[in-house]
Structures are given as C-alpha cells and as structure tokens.
Amino acid sequence: MAQSNEDSLFIARIFDEALTKGKSYPDLQDLCKQAGPRLSGSAAAQRAVDLTESKMIGYGFDSVYRQEVMVPHWERGTESPLVVTLSESDKPIRPMPICALGGSVAGDINGKVIEVMGWNELSKLDPKAIEGKIVFFNRPMDARMVYTFGAYGTCVDQRVFGAIWAASKGAKGIIVRSMNLRIDDYPHTGSMAYSDSVTKIPAVAVSTLGAEELSALLKADSNLIVHYSITPKNHPDALSHNVIGQLTGTKYPNQYIAVGGHLDAWDLGEGAHDDGAGCIQSIEVLRLLKTLDYTPRYSLRSVMFMNEENGLKGAKEYARYCDSLGQKHLVGIEADRGAFAPRGFFVQANPEQLKHIQKWLPLFEEYGIYVIKGGGAGADVGPLQRLDENVVLIGFVPDSQRYFDYHHAANDVFSSVNRRELELGAAALASLVYLLDKYGV
Ligand SMILES: [Zn+2]
C-alpha cells in the first residue's frame, strides 16, 4: 500500500506534538538524574525499573507490568590511573585515565608492555616475548568508515577477546585503546569475555589520548614499566526486571508491534545516549499515538529490556516469555544508537517485506530521513526473530558521527543530549509504528 495524504497529515501531527509538547526530554532527565548509572543488578537499575513503570502508568497505557529476570551483578570498585615509569629517566609522565572493562577481575599490575594491533599480530609472537608482560591493544577505529558503528565493529574484538588472547600467551594484564574516533581523555568501558581454559587477567581501557601517549613512549623506550590497579567484584546474579507498557490492539490484540531500548547502562556516565534515549523514545512512541487518539489495530508495546550491556538476559527472557504464551510479534523495533537526529531504519526481513517498508520513505524525507535498507536491527530484538523467523526486525538509525564520543564513557550524561534531536527520533519511531500498524508487514 502506498502512502496517502492522510498518512502525511497524521505524521505531521506526530512530529508537531513531539516537538512542541513532547515528554521525552524531561523524561530522559528524570531517568538520568533520578535513577542514575544503572548497571544490571545495581540499586540504580531497580530505580530505573520503578521510574519507567510509573511513567507508563502515569501516561495511562492500557497495561503496564514488569517481568522478572536474573541478571549478572558486577561492581567496578576503585581504579588507579595508568602510571608509566621510564627505564632510564625519572621524568614524571602524566598519569593516563583508565577504567576496568566490564566483568574484569581485580588486580594490581606492574610490568613491561607489548603493543599490538590485534590478534593477528599477537598470535605470531613468541610466547616468551609476552610472558609476564601486559599486552596493549592499540588498533584504532577505522576513520574511513562513515557509518561509525562499522568502524566500531572492526576493532571491538580487542576489547571483547583481548584478555583471552593475551592470557593464552602468558600475559598478566591487558590495556585496550578506548573505542572512540575522537582523541580525548575519557576511557570507555564495555563488555569483555574470559575463557575457563586460560587465566583470567585484569583488563582495562585507556583513553584515546592516553593510548597515543603510551604508544609514543613505547617507541622511545620499550622497557618502560606501567602500573594499574583495579578492584571490581563479581556478585551472585541479582533479580531484576524488564518493564513493558502496552496499548492493546482493537483488531489483532494478540499480535504485537514492540519498540524498545535497554534500561541498563554502563556505570561511568548516566547512560543518556546508551540507552536512556532509546527507552524514553519508546515510551514516547506510545504516548504520542495515544495523545493523538490513534486506535491501534495491533497491540503496541514499549519494552525496557534489562541487561543488554553484559548479558542480554532481559531480551532472551522477553522472547522466551512471549513465545511461551503464544504471543506473536509482527515487528520488533530497537532504538539503541543514541539520541541523535534520525536518518533512517535498518530492516531485517525478507526482500518483499523490505520493499513494502521502503515504499514509506517519501513520507519521512521532509524530516531528514533518507534511508530504509537491509541491516542489523539490534541485540535486544534479535531473540524474537531467532524464535520466529517471520518476525520483522527494525533498527532505528540516527546520525552516527558523535555516538562514540560518549559510548560507555563518563560523558554519556543528560547534558550531552540535544532536545530536538531526541524528540525527532521519538517522532520518527512513532511514525514508523503508525505505518506498520496501519499497513502491516
Ligand atoms: Zn546500548
């Protein structure tokens, strides 16, 4: 079905409401400031559950409820900066900002450093050259890639698998260059993996500026010594929740169009872009449609997924739970790429479904949205399609140039969000949900 004048008028009303009477910006402020840094298992994560649940109840959605899920509970503890001591000079070097990678074991590490660009290089080195040393993974994000998530994808393996690779060669610790194209002093955390077959070694990220400095120092003095100390703790799994709000469909009440983000966030900042924005925009989608008296045919859901960052437990539980009740999803939409100006949607579906959705693109163009194409939707909605291949998945794609300036770092705070960009994103998502509800897939 092609778009009609009625559709462009209704979409204009959605954007008008979002840009003049939108609630996403104050709601995001509440989430960032009242709940705070909300890593899975923390008290702040439970405050975020309570807060989003009461927001959706306050907006009068047809049903609002939480769903229990057990999640990992890792706590950062304290961390020293990275201190460099040169082998033949007592000139002090600026301590470099670091942070523990999420899930790292504790440790007080002192030793020589081997810099590599990744596993390719490390795998060819003699273990004798690595043993007892610290491996420094310094491959930068590829600046030639205009879509920065692509650039992230080319080097995040160092953060995820670096500790396993380095330990397999006898290293006692790793330092990873932060995943950020900008050269600055914010270390960026993120998930990492261990293997039971090798020693679990303490893993930290250094800021991009620190990484550049360390690399230059190593070129001049390969025998320099670095020291870092981190004290994270792994607690037993904790009880937490997904939070779900719903506008019940009038024609297909047991078929669902879900839009969601993840409620947990890394602990260094406030999780404003990642992913407070996506959660709050998902709530705003339902609020906008309800405020404009739209009568949905399918049941529309706003889903706050818990534990995307270090476990994906909430996403798996949501899919399992819906499947166990025979709740069929038509579409799962994820907003988890920051609160930046909307540019498009990535669709994971068969070619006919993609073509059908692409026909709506002219309706979006005047709002600066020019791309609807095949591509990955997001981690939280993935399990829906793994349980039912007919589910269409869609990822919201805002402009990506600034996302990695903030991603998993201490500057991912409410003040880094632009009000209009956040509101435009919510309106774009609401417009998409309207079209999906009206025309199906
Ligand atoms: Zn995220």
Residues whose N, C-alpha, C, O or C-beta is under 5 A from the ligand:
A	BS01	ZN	D274 D275 D336
